[in-house]
Amino acid sequence: MKVSAAALVALLLVAASVLGTAVPVVSPGFSVSALTDGVPTTCCFTYHQRPIPQRLVISAYVTSSSCSQPGVM
């Protein structure tokens, strides 16, 4: 359980850092996959089905429609 919580915190920190930078950061969970009108698009490649406690969520957004599958970061 502690490992899952640590992984979740790490994922949220990476997502928060991506939102704060102009160029998306490539990590095992998500990557730059396409250019839409010259703007990099971030897509999810791994998914978690369990709900994240609301107190741990700082911000969220839906991935681009150009991604192979929909996701929320």
PDB file of N, CA, C and O in Angstrom:
ATOM      1  N   MET A   1       0.819  -1.188   0.000  1.00  0.00           N
ATOM      2  CA  MET A   1       0.000   0.000   0.000  1.00  0.00           C
ATOM      3  C   MET A   1       0.865   1.256   0.000  1.00  0.00           C
ATOM      4  O   MET A   1       0.550   2.226  -0.690  1.00  0.00           O
ATOM      5  N   LYS A   2       1.957   1.247   0.771  1.00  0.00           N
ATOM      6  CA  LYS A   2       2.836   2.411   0.820  1.00  0.00           C
ATOM      7  C   LYS A   2       3.499   2.644  -0.533  1.00  0.00           C
ATOM      8  O   LYS A   2       3.713   3.788  -0.934  1.00  0.00           O
ATOM      9  N   VAL A   3       3.826   1.551  -1.241  1.00  0.00           N
ATOM     10  CA  VAL A   3       4.441   1.679  -2.560  1.00  0.00           C
ATOM     11  C   VAL A   3       3.456   2.322  -3.533  1.00  0.00           C
ATOM     12  O   VAL A   3       3.843   3.179  -4.327  1.00  0.00           O
ATOM     13  N   SER A   4       2.187   1.917  -3.478  1.00  0.00           N
ATOM     14  CA  SER A   4       1.166   2.506  -4.348  1.00  0.00           C
ATOM     15  C   SER A   4       0.995   3.989  -4.057  1.00  0.00           C
ATOM     16  O   SER A   4       0.872   4.791  -4.983  1.00  0.00           O
ATOM     17  N   ALA A   5       0.986   4.356  -2.801  1.00  0.00           N
ATOM     18  CA  ALA A   5       0.844   5.768  -2.427  1.00  0.00           C
ATOM     19  C   ALA A   5       2.046   6.570  -2.906  1.00  0.00           C
ATOM     20  O   ALA A   5       1.892   7.692  -3.388  1.00  0.00           O
ATOM     21  N   ALA A   6       3.236   6.004  -2.777  1.00  0.00           N
ATOM     22  CA  ALA A   6       4.442   6.699  -3.233  1.00  0.00           C
ATOM     23  C   ALA A   6       4.435   6.857  -4.751  1.00  0.00           C
ATOM     24  O   ALA A   6       4.828   7.903  -5.267  1.00  0.00           O
ATOM     25  N   ALA A   7       3.993   5.832  -5.462  1.00  0.00           N
ATOM     26  CA  ALA A   7       3.914   5.913  -6.919  1.00  0.00           C
ATOM     27  C   ALA A   7       2.890   6.958  -7.344  1.00  0.00           C
ATOM     28  O   ALA A   7       3.120   7.690  -8.307  1.00  0.00           O
ATOM     29  N   LEU A   8       1.783   7.034  -6.652  1.00  0.00           N
ATOM     30  CA  LEU A   8       0.751   8.020  -6.956  1.00  0.00           C
ATOM     31  C   LEU A   8       1.270   9.436  -6.731  1.00  0.00           C
ATOM     32  O   LEU A   8       1.037  10.324  -7.550  1.00  0.00           O
ATOM     33  N   VAL A   9       1.963   9.642  -5.635  1.00  0.00           N
ATOM     34  CA  VAL A   9       2.529  10.963  -5.350  1.00  0.00           C
ATOM     35  C   VAL A   9       3.547  11.333  -6.420  1.00  0.00           C
ATOM     36  O   VAL A   9       3.565  12.472  -6.886  1.00  0.00           O
ATOM     37  N   ALA A  10       4.395  10.384  -6.816  1.00  0.00           N
ATOM     38  CA  ALA A  10       5.381  10.650  -7.863  1.00  0.00           C
ATOM     39  C   ALA A  10       4.697  11.007  -9.175  1.00  0.00           C
ATOM     40  O   ALA A  10       5.129  11.928  -9.867  1.00  0.00           O
ATOM     41  N   LEU A  11       3.639  10.292  -9.524  1.00  0.00           N
ATOM     42  CA  LEU A  11       2.899  10.577 -10.749  1.00  0.00           C
ATOM     43  C   LEU A  11       2.280  11.972 -10.701  1.00  0.00           C
ATOM     44  O   LEU A  11       2.332  12.706 -11.688  1.00  0.00           O
ATOM     45  N   LEU A  12       1.705  12.337  -9.580  1.00  0.00           N
ATOM     46  CA  LEU A  12       1.109  13.667  -9.439  1.00  0.00           C
ATOM     47  C   LEU A  12       2.162  14.767  -9.511  1.00  0.00           C
ATOM     48  O   LEU A  12       1.911  15.825 -10.088  1.00  0.00           O
ATOM     49  N   LEU A  13       3.338  14.530  -8.933  1.00  0.00           N
ATOM     50  CA  LEU A  13       4.406  15.524  -9.012  1.00  0.00           C
ATOM     51  C   LEU A  13       4.892  15.709 -10.443  1.00  0.00           C
ATOM     52  O   LEU A  13       5.150  16.834 -10.871  1.00  0.00           O
ATOM     53  N   VAL A  14       5.017  14.615 -11.183  1.00  0.00           N
ATOM     54  CA  VAL A  14       5.421  14.705 -12.587  1.00  0.00           C
ATOM     55  C   VAL A  14       4.361  15.457 -13.385  1.00  0.00           C
ATOM     56  O   VAL A  14       4.692  16.314 -14.204  1.00  0.00           O
ATOM     57  N   ALA A  15       3.094  15.140 -13.151  1.00  0.00           N
ATOM     58  CA  ALA A  15       2.015  15.835 -13.858  1.00  0.00           C
ATOM     59  C   ALA A  15       2.018  17.318 -13.523  1.00  0.00           C
ATOM     60  O   ALA A  15       1.817  18.151 -14.407  1.00  0.00           O
ATOM     61  N   ALA A  16       2.243  17.659 -12.266  1.00  0.00           N
ATOM     62  CA  ALA A  16       2.283  19.067 -11.867  1.00  0.00           C
ATOM     63  C   ALA A  16       3.455  19.781 -12.516  1.00  0.00           C
ATOM     64  O   ALA A  16       3.328  20.942 -12.906  1.00  0.00           O
ATOM     65  N   SER A  17       4.599  19.109 -12.639  1.00  0.00           N
ATOM     66  CA  SER A  17       5.753  19.749 -13.268  1.00  0.00           C
ATOM     67  C   SER A  17       5.529  19.940 -14.758  1.00  0.00           C
ATOM     68  O   SER A  17       6.000  20.924 -15.328  1.00  0.00           O
ATOM     69  N   VAL A  18       4.819  19.020 -15.400  1.00  0.00           N
ATOM     70  CA  VAL A  18       4.507  19.163 -16.823  1.00  0.00           C
ATOM     71  C   VAL A  18       3.595  20.362 -17.039  1.00  0.00           C
ATOM     72  O   VAL A  18       3.773  21.109 -18.001  1.00  0.00           O
ATOM     73  N   LEU A  19       2.629  20.553 -16.164  1.00  0.00           N
ATOM     74  CA  LEU A  19       1.710  21.679 -16.298  1.00  0.00           C
ATOM     75  C   LEU A  19       2.425  23.010 -16.112  1.00  0.00           C
ATOM     76  O   LEU A  19       1.961  24.032 -16.618  1.00  0.00           O
ATOM     77  N   GLY A  20       3.534  23.016 -15.405  1.00  0.00           N
ATOM     78  CA  GLY A  20       4.255  24.249 -15.136  1.00  0.00           C
ATOM     79  C   GLY A  20       5.363  24.554 -16.118  1.00  0.00           C
ATOM     80  O   GLY A  20       6.036  25.574 -15.968  1.00  0.00           O
ATOM     81  N   THR A  21       5.587  23.710 -17.126  1.00  0.00           N
ATOM     82  CA  THR A  21       6.654  23.939 -18.090  1.00  0.00           C
ATOM     83  C   THR A  21       6.088  24.097 -19.487  1.00  0.00           C
ATOM     84  O   THR A  21       4.983  23.643 -19.781  1.00  0.00           O
ATOM     85  N   ALA A  22       6.866  24.753 -20.347  1.00  0.00           N
ATOM     86  CA  ALA A  22       6.419  24.966 -21.720  1.00  0.00           C
ATOM     87  C   ALA A  22       6.580  23.706 -22.565  1.00  0.00           C
ATOM     88  O   ALA A  22       5.804  23.481 -23.494  1.00  0.00           O
ATOM     89  N   VAL A  23       7.580  22.883 -22.252  1.00  0.00           N
ATOM     90  CA  VAL A  23       7.835  21.662 -23.007  1.00  0.00           C
ATOM     91  C   VAL A  23       7.514  20.474 -22.119  1.00  0.00           C
ATOM     92  O   VAL A  23       8.073  20.369 -21.027  1.00  0.00           O
ATOM     93  N   PRO A  24       6.629  19.570 -22.545  1.00  0.00           N
ATOM     94  CA  PRO A  24       6.275  18.411 -21.722  1.00  0.00           C
ATOM     95  C   PRO A  24       7.481  17.533 -21.404  1.00  0.00           C
ATOM     96  O   PRO A  24       8.379  17.371 -22.230  1.00  0.00           O
ATOM     97  N   VAL A  25       7.490  16.980 -20.219  1.00  0.00           N
ATOM     98  CA  VAL A  25       8.546  16.083 -19.771  1.00  0.00           C
ATOM     99  C   VAL A  25       8.161  14.663 -20.135  1.00  0.00           C
ATOM    100  O   VAL A  25       7.020  14.255 -19.922  1.00  0.00           O
ATOM    101  N   VAL A  26       9.110  13.899 -20.688  1.00  0.00           N
ATOM    102  CA  VAL A  26       8.840  12.512 -21.049  1.00  0.00           C
ATOM    103  C   VAL A  26       9.080  11.651 -19.817  1.00  0.00           C
ATOM    104  O   VAL A  26      10.134  11.746 -19.188  1.00  0.00           O
ATOM    105  N   SER A  27       8.117  10.819 -19.473  1.00  0.00           N
ATOM    106  CA  SER A  27       8.259   9.902 -18.344  1.00  0.00           C
ATOM    107  C   SER A  27       7.649   8.565 -18.741  1.00  0.00           C
ATOM    108  O   SER A  27       7.005   8.478 -19.786  1.00  0.00           O
ATOM    109  N   PRO A  28       7.837   7.508 -17.926  1.00  0.00           N
ATOM    110  CA  PRO A  28       7.289   6.203 -18.285  1.00  0.00           C
ATOM    111  C   PRO A  28       5.773   6.202 -18.448  1.00  0.00           C
ATOM    112  O   PRO A  28       5.253   5.394 -19.218  1.00  0.00           O
ATOM    113  N   GLY A  29       5.046   7.072 -17.757  1.00  0.00           N
ATOM    114  CA  GLY A  29       3.590   7.059 -17.798  1.00  0.00           C
ATOM    115  C   GLY A  29       2.983   7.837 -18.940  1.00  0.00           C
ATOM    116  O   GLY A  29       1.875   7.517 -19.372  1.00  0.00           O
ATOM    117  N   PHE A  30       3.665   8.844 -19.446  1.00  0.00           N
ATOM    118  CA  PHE A  30       3.116   9.633 -20.531  1.00  0.00           C
ATOM    119  C   PHE A  30       4.248  10.241 -21.330  1.00  0.00           C
ATOM    120  O   PHE A  30       5.381  10.316 -20.854  1.00  0.00           O
ATOM    121  N   SER A  31       3.950  10.671 -22.530  1.00  0.00           N
ATOM    122  CA  SER A  31       4.993  11.128 -23.427  1.00  0.00           C
ATOM    123  C   SER A  31       4.421  12.064 -24.471  1.00  0.00           C
ATOM    124  O   SER A  31       3.210  12.111 -24.689  1.00  0.00           O
ATOM    125  N   VAL A  32       5.306  12.807 -25.113  1.00  0.00           N
ATOM    126  CA  VAL A  32       4.893  13.617 -26.251  1.00  0.00           C
ATOM    127  C   VAL A  32       4.629  12.650 -27.389  1.00  0.00           C
ATOM    128  O   VAL A  32       5.521  11.892 -27.769  1.00  0.00           O
ATOM    129  N   SER A  33       3.409  12.660 -27.948  1.00  0.00           N
ATOM    130  CA  SER A  33       3.093  11.677 -28.979  1.00  0.00           C
ATOM    131  C   SER A  33       2.772  12.296 -30.319  1.00  0.00           C
ATOM    132  O   SER A  33       2.888  11.620 -31.341  1.00  0.00           O
ATOM    133  N   ALA A  34       2.374  13.551 -30.357  1.00  0.00           N
ATOM    134  CA  ALA A  34       1.956  14.137 -31.620  1.00  0.00           C
ATOM    135  C   ALA A  34       2.128  15.642 -31.573  1.00  0.00           C
ATOM    136  O   ALA A  34       2.163  16.247 -30.501  1.00  0.00           O
ATOM    137  N   LEU A  35       2.235  16.234 -32.742  1.00  0.00           N
ATOM    138  CA  LEU A  35       2.238  17.683 -32.850  1.00  0.00           C
ATOM    139  C   LEU A  35       0.949  18.091 -33.531  1.00  0.00           C
ATOM    140  O   LEU A  35       0.669  17.647 -34.645  1.00  0.00           O
ATOM    141  N   THR A  36       0.167  18.925 -32.883  1.00  0.00           N
ATOM    142  CA  THR A  36      -1.073  19.427 -33.450  1.00  0.00           C
ATOM    143  C   THR A  36      -0.899  20.918 -33.648  1.00  0.00           C
ATOM    144  O   THR A  36      -0.820  21.670 -32.676  1.00  0.00           O
ATOM    145  N   ASP A  37      -0.840  21.351 -34.886  1.00  0.00           N
ATOM    146  CA  ASP A  37      -0.612  22.762 -35.200  1.00  0.00           C
ATOM    147  C   ASP A  37       0.664  23.275 -34.547  1.00  0.00           C
ATOM    148  O   ASP A  37       0.711  24.422 -34.102  1.00  0.00           O
ATOM    149  N   GLY A  38       1.706  22.435 -34.482  1.00  0.00           N
ATOM    150  CA  GLY A  38       2.981  22.842 -33.922  1.00  0.00           C
ATOM    151  C   GLY A  38       3.036  22.842 -32.406  1.00  0.00           C
ATOM    152  O   GLY A  38       4.056  23.225 -31.833  1.00  0.00           O
ATOM    153  N   VAL A  39       1.961  22.421 -31.736  1.00  0.00           N
ATOM    154  CA  VAL A  39       1.921  22.392 -30.274  1.00  0.00           C
ATOM    155  C   VAL A  39       2.071  20.946 -29.809  1.00  0.00           C
ATOM    156  O   VAL A  39       1.300  20.088 -30.240  1.00  0.00           O
ATOM    157  N   PRO A  40       3.051  20.650 -28.933  1.00  0.00           N
ATOM    158  CA  PRO A  40       3.203  19.274 -28.449  1.00  0.00           C
ATOM    159  C   PRO A  40       1.958  18.810 -27.698  1.00  0.00           C
ATOM    160  O   PRO A  40       1.323  19.589 -26.987  1.00  0.00           O
ATOM    161  N   THR A  41       1.617  17.535 -27.862  1.00  0.00           N
ATOM    162  CA  THR A  41       0.458  16.941 -27.206  1.00  0.00           C
ATOM    163  C   THR A  41       0.942  15.873 -26.238  1.00  0.00           C
ATOM    164  O   THR A  41       1.779  15.046 -26.599  1.00  0.00           O
ATOM    165  N   THR A  42       0.433  15.879 -25.028  1.00  0.00           N
ATOM    166  CA  THR A  42       0.793  14.877 -24.029  1.00  0.00           C
ATOM    167  C   THR A  42      -0.288  13.808 -23.987  1.00  0.00           C
ATOM    168  O   THR A  42      -1.471  14.116 -23.840  1.00  0.00           O
ATOM    169  N   CYS A  43       0.128  12.539 -24.119  1.00  0.00           N
ATOM    170  CA  CYS A  43      -0.811  11.417 -24.125  1.00  0.00           C
ATOM    171  C   CYS A  43      -0.437  10.418 -23.033  1.00  0.00           C
ATOM    172  O   CYS A  43       0.732  10.294 -22.667  1.00  0.00           O
ATOM    173  N   CYS A  44      -1.434   9.711 -22.521  1.00  0.00           N
ATOM    174  CA  CYS A  44      -1.215   8.672 -21.508  1.00  0.00           C
ATOM    175  C   CYS A  44      -0.949   7.331 -22.192  1.00  0.00           C
ATOM    176  O   CYS A  44      -1.571   7.011 -23.205  1.00  0.00           O
ATOM    177  N   PHE A  45      -0.026   6.553 -21.638  1.00  0.00           N
ATOM    178  CA  PHE A  45       0.229   5.209 -22.142  1.00  0.00           C
ATOM    179  C   PHE A  45      -0.016   4.159 -21.075  1.00  0.00           C
ATOM    180  O   PHE A  45      -0.115   2.973 -21.391  1.00  0.00           O
ATOM    181  N   THR A  46      -0.114   4.566 -19.824  1.00  0.00           N
ATOM    182  CA  THR A  46      -0.492   3.659 -18.744  1.00  0.00           C
ATOM    183  C   THR A  46      -1.648   4.300 -17.992  1.00  0.00           C
ATOM    184  O   THR A  46      -1.738   5.524 -17.896  1.00  0.00           O
ATOM    185  N   TYR A  47      -2.530   3.464 -17.462  1.00  0.00           N
ATOM    186  CA  TYR A  47      -3.745   3.957 -16.828  1.00  0.00           C
ATOM    187  C   TYR A  47      -3.936   3.300 -15.474  1.00  0.00           C
ATOM    188  O   TYR A  47      -3.527   2.157 -15.271  1.00  0.00           O
ATOM    189  N   HIS A  48      -4.555   4.018 -14.547  1.00  0.00           N
ATOM    190  CA  HIS A  48      -4.907   3.499 -13.232  1.00  0.00           C
ATOM    191  C   HIS A  48      -6.416   3.577 -13.102  1.00  0.00           C
ATOM    192  O   HIS A  48      -7.006   4.633 -13.328  1.00  0.00           O
ATOM    193  N   GLN A  49      -7.042   2.472 -12.740  1.00  0.00           N
ATOM    194  CA  GLN A  49      -8.496   2.402 -12.649  1.00  0.00           C
ATOM    195  C   GLN A  49      -9.029   2.829 -11.283  1.00  0.00           C
ATOM    196  O   GLN A  49     -10.206   3.166 -11.158  1.00  0.00           O
ATOM    197  N   ARG A  50      -8.177   2.819 -10.264  1.00  0.00           N
ATOM    198  CA  ARG A  50      -8.638   3.174  -8.919  1.00  0.00           C
ATOM    199  C   ARG A  50      -8.792   4.687  -8.791  1.00  0.00           C
ATOM    200  O   ARG A  50      -8.004   5.442  -9.359  1.00  0.00           O
ATOM    201  N   PRO A  51      -9.799   5.130  -8.051  1.00  0.00           N
ATOM    202  CA  PRO A  51      -9.972   6.572  -7.856  1.00  0.00           C
ATOM    203  C   PRO A  51      -8.840   7.165  -7.013  1.00  0.00           C
ATOM    204  O   PRO A  51      -8.324   6.514  -6.105  1.00  0.00           O
ATOM    205  N   ILE A  52      -8.468   8.386  -7.320  1.00  0.00           N
ATOM    206  CA  ILE A  52      -7.453   9.111  -6.561  1.00  0.00           C
ATOM    207  C   ILE A  52      -8.188   9.979  -5.540  1.00  0.00           C
ATOM    208  O   ILE A  52      -9.130  10.683  -5.904  1.00  0.00           O
ATOM    209  N   PRO A  53      -7.780   9.942  -4.280  1.00  0.00           N
ATOM    210  CA  PRO A  53      -8.443  10.791  -3.282  1.00  0.00           C
ATOM    211  C   PRO A  53      -8.380  12.266  -3.695  1.00  0.00           C
ATOM    212  O   PRO A  53      -7.330  12.756  -4.111  1.00  0.00           O
ATOM    213  N   GLN A  54      -9.486  12.953  -3.580  1.00  0.00           N
ATOM    214  CA  GLN A  54      -9.578  14.341  -4.034  1.00  0.00           C
ATOM    215  C   GLN A  54      -8.548  15.233  -3.340  1.00  0.00           C
ATOM    216  O   GLN A  54      -8.071  16.196  -3.941  1.00  0.00           O
ATOM    217  N   ARG A  55      -8.200  14.937  -2.106  1.00  0.00           N
ATOM    218  CA  ARG A  55      -7.241  15.768  -1.379  1.00  0.00           C
ATOM    219  C   ARG A  55      -5.842  15.704  -1.996  1.00  0.00           C
ATOM    220  O   ARG A  55      -5.021  16.586  -1.743  1.00  0.00           O
ATOM    221  N   LEU A  56      -5.555  14.666  -2.809  1.00  0.00           N
ATOM    222  CA  LEU A  56      -4.254  14.533  -3.454  1.00  0.00           C
ATOM    223  C   LEU A  56      -4.200  15.185  -4.833  1.00  0.00           C
ATOM    224  O   LEU A  56      -3.118  15.350  -5.397  1.00  0.00           O
ATOM    225  N   VAL A  57      -5.344  15.553  -5.374  1.00  0.00           N
ATOM    226  CA  VAL A  57      -5.392  16.128  -6.721  1.00  0.00           C
ATOM    227  C   VAL A  57      -5.204  17.635  -6.636  1.00  0.00           C
ATOM    228  O   VAL A  57      -5.970  18.334  -5.972  1.00  0.00           O
ATOM    229  N   ILE A  58      -4.179  18.124  -7.316  1.00  0.00           N
ATOM    230  CA  ILE A  58      -3.906  19.560  -7.369  1.00  0.00           C
ATOM    231  C   ILE A  58      -4.616  20.167  -8.569  1.00  0.00           C
ATOM    232  O   ILE A  58      -5.249  21.217  -8.462  1.00  0.00           O
ATOM    233  N   SER A  59      -4.507  19.498  -9.711  1.00  0.00           N
ATOM    234  CA  SER A  59      -5.205  19.930 -10.919  1.00  0.00           C
ATOM    235  C   SER A  59      -5.315  18.725 -11.845  1.00  0.00           C
ATOM    236  O   SER A  59      -4.638  17.717 -11.647  1.00  0.00           O
ATOM    237  N   ALA A  60      -6.168  18.835 -12.852  1.00  0.00           N
ATOM    238  CA  ALA A  60      -6.363  17.745 -13.807  1.00  0.00           C
ATOM    239  C   ALA A  60      -6.816  18.318 -15.135  1.00  0.00           C
ATOM    240  O   ALA A  60      -7.420  19.390 -15.188  1.00  0.00           O
ATOM    241  N   TYR A  61      -6.516  17.589 -16.217  1.00  0.00           N
ATOM    242  CA  TYR A  61      -7.007  17.980 -17.532  1.00  0.00           C
ATOM    243  C   TYR A  61      -7.153  16.741 -18.396  1.00  0.00           C
ATOM    244  O   TYR A  61      -6.483  15.732 -18.174  1.00  0.00           O
ATOM    245  N   VAL A  62      -8.028  16.823 -19.377  1.00  0.00           N
ATOM    246  CA  VAL A  62      -8.270  15.726 -20.313  1.00  0.00           C
ATOM    247  C   VAL A  62      -7.198  15.789 -21.392  1.00  0.00           C
ATOM    248  O   VAL A  62      -6.853  16.870 -21.868  1.00  0.00           O
ATOM    249  N   THR A  63      -6.669  14.622 -21.780  1.00  0.00           N
ATOM    250  CA  THR A  63      -5.654  14.591 -22.827  1.00  0.00           C
ATOM    251  C   THR A  63      -6.261  14.957 -24.179  1.00  0.00           C
ATOM    252  O   THR A  63      -7.481  14.995 -24.336  1.00  0.00           O
ATOM    253  N   SER A  64      -5.407  15.220 -25.132  1.00  0.00           N
ATOM    254  CA  SER A  64      -5.826  15.666 -26.458  1.00  0.00           C
ATOM    255  C   SER A  64      -6.615  14.592 -27.203  1.00  0.00           C
ATOM    256  O   SER A  64      -6.433  13.397 -26.970  1.00  0.00           O
ATOM    257  N   SER A  65      -7.483  15.030 -28.089  1.00  0.00           N
ATOM    258  CA  SER A  65      -8.246  14.091 -28.919  1.00  0.00           C
ATOM    259  C   SER A  65      -7.349  13.401 -29.943  1.00  0.00           C
ATOM    260  O   SER A  65      -7.770  12.420 -30.555  1.00  0.00           O
ATOM    261  N   SER A  66      -6.124  13.888 -30.146  1.00  0.00           N
ATOM    262  CA  SER A  66      -5.207  13.233 -31.078  1.00  0.00           C
ATOM    263  C   SER A  66      -4.503  12.030 -30.452  1.00  0.00           C
ATOM    264  O   SER A  66      -3.787  11.312 -31.149  1.00  0.00           O
ATOM    265  N   CYS A  67      -4.691  11.795 -29.149  1.00  0.00           N
ATOM    266  CA  CYS A  67      -4.110  10.624 -28.476  1.00  0.00           C
ATOM    267  C   CYS A  67      -4.888   9.371 -28.867  1.00  0.00           C
ATOM    268  O   CYS A  67      -6.059   9.452 -29.240  1.00  0.00           O
ATOM    269  N   SER A  68      -4.231   8.208 -28.781  1.00  0.00           N
ATOM    270  CA  SER A  68      -4.879   6.955 -29.174  1.00  0.00           C
ATOM    271  C   SER A  68      -6.029   6.581 -28.243  1.00  0.00           C
ATOM    272  O   SER A  68      -7.004   5.975 -28.686  1.00  0.00           O
ATOM    273  N   GLN A  69      -5.932   6.934 -26.950  1.00  0.00           N
ATOM    274  CA  GLN A  69      -6.997   6.666 -25.985  1.00  0.00           C
ATOM    275  C   GLN A  69      -7.192   7.903 -25.113  1.00  0.00           C
ATOM    276  O   GLN A  69      -6.231   8.625 -24.845  1.00  0.00           O
ATOM    277  N   PRO A  70      -8.424   8.158 -24.666  1.00  0.00           N
ATOM    278  CA  PRO A  70      -8.645   9.310 -23.795  1.00  0.00           C
ATOM    279  C   PRO A  70      -8.055   9.078 -22.410  1.00  0.00           C
ATOM    280  O   PRO A  70      -7.905   7.936 -21.976  1.00  0.00           O
ATOM    281  N   GLY A  71      -7.729  10.142 -21.732  1.00  0.00           N
ATOM    282  CA  GLY A  71      -7.200  10.036 -20.381  1.00  0.00           C
ATOM    283  C   GLY A  71      -7.301  11.365 -19.661  1.00  0.00           C
ATOM    284  O   GLY A  71      -7.541  12.405 -20.274  1.00  0.00           O
ATOM    285  N   VAL A  72      -7.113  11.315 -18.350  1.00  0.00           N
ATOM    286  CA  VAL A  72      -7.096  12.519 -17.525  1.00  0.00           C
ATOM    287  C   VAL A  72      -5.780  12.535 -16.779  1.00  0.00           C
ATOM    288  O   VAL A  72      -5.395  11.539 -16.165  1.00  0.00           O
ATOM    289  N   MET A  73      -5.096  13.647 -16.830  1.00  0.00           N
ATOM    290  CA  MET A  73      -3.830  13.800 -16.110  1.00  0.00           C
ATOM    291  C   MET A  73      -4.048  14.755 -14.975  1.00  0.00           C
ATOM    292  O   MET A  73      -3.117  15.041 -14.223  1.00  0.00           O
TER     293      MET A  73
END
